[in-house]
Amino acid sequence: MVYGFPEREIIGCPFCGNEISVLYFPETKRPRKASWGGQAANIKTRSEQYIVQENCLHCKKSKEEIQKALDEKTREESKKYGKAFEKFSFSKKTS
């Protein structure tokens, strides 16, 4: 897969579970070189994203409502994994 190109997928509607068509951008990470020689490279991360292509024919929800529900779900998952990462960080403890 080339960076930045979406994949067409069929997923379940977050409200009723029937199939809907979406464009899926998976989470990607790529290094960015620093402008100064000898500096460490930064890593640019783009979280996964869904773009809804059609309304749900079964529950009659609009694309905008489905998009909002998918965005909230994606945001909650990223927060969950972010907290798990903080749990295992090697920061210096002050006691």
C-alpha positions in Angstrom: 0.0 0.0 0.0 1.2 3.4 -0.9 1.1 6.1 1.8 -2.0 8.2 1.6 -4.2 6.1 -0.6 -7.6 4.9 0.8 -9.0 1.4 0.6 -12.6 0.8 -0.1 -14.2 -1.3 2.6 -17.6 -2.6 3.7 -18.1 -2.2 7.5 -21.1 -2.5 9.8 -23.2 0.6 10.5 -22.5 1.7 14.1 -26.3 2.1 14.7 -27.9 -1.1 13.2 -25.0 -3.3 12.1 -25.9 -3.5 8.4 -23.2 -3.1 5.7 -22.2 0.4 4.5 -19.4 1.4 2.1 -16.6 3.5 3.4 -13.1 4.7 2.4 -10.6 3.6 5.0 -7.3 5.3 5.6 -5.2 3.1 7.9 -2.9 4.5 10.6 0.4 5.4 9.0 3.7 6.5 10.3 6.6 7.8 8.3 9.8 9.5 9.3 10.5 13.1 8.5 14.1 14.1 8.2 15.3 16.9 10.4 16.5 20.1 8.6 19.7 20.2 10.5 22.3 17.5 10.1 22.8 15.2 13.0 19.4 15.6 14.5 17.0 12.8 15.1 14.2 12.3 12.6 10.7 13.0 13.7 7.9 10.5 13.0 4.8 11.9 11.5 1.7 9.8 12.5 -1.8 10.0 10.9 -4.4 8.1 12.8 -6.9 5.8 11.0 -9.8 7.5 9.4 -13.1 6.5 7.8 -15.0 8.5 5.2 -18.6 7.3 4.8 -19.7 7.0 1.2 -23.5 6.3 1.6 -26.5 6.6 3.9 -27.6 3.5 5.7 -30.5 2.0 3.9 -31.8 0.0 6.8 -31.9 2.5 9.7 -32.1 5.6 7.5 -29.2 7.4 9.2 -27.4 10.0 7.2 -23.8 10.0 6.1 -23.1 12.8 8.6 -24.5 10.9 11.6 -22.6 7.7 10.7 -19.4 9.8 10.2 -19.8 11.4 13.6 -20.3 8.0 15.3 -17.2 6.5 13.6 -15.1 9.5 14.5 -16.1 9.3 18.1 -15.3 5.5 18.1 -11.9 6.1 16.6 -11.1 8.9 19.0 -12.0 6.7 22.0 -9.8 3.9 20.8 -6.8 6.3 20.3 -7.3 7.6 23.8 -7.4 4.1 25.2 -4.1 3.1 23.5 -2.5 6.4 24.5 -3.2 5.7 28.1 -1.8 2.3 27.8 1.4 3.7 26.4 1.7 6.3 29.2 1.4 3.4 31.7 4.6 1.8 30.4 6.6 5.0 29.9 10.0 5.3 31.4 9.7 8.7 32.9 11.6 9.5 36.1 9.5 9.2 39.2 9.8 11.8 42.0 9.3 10.2 45.5 
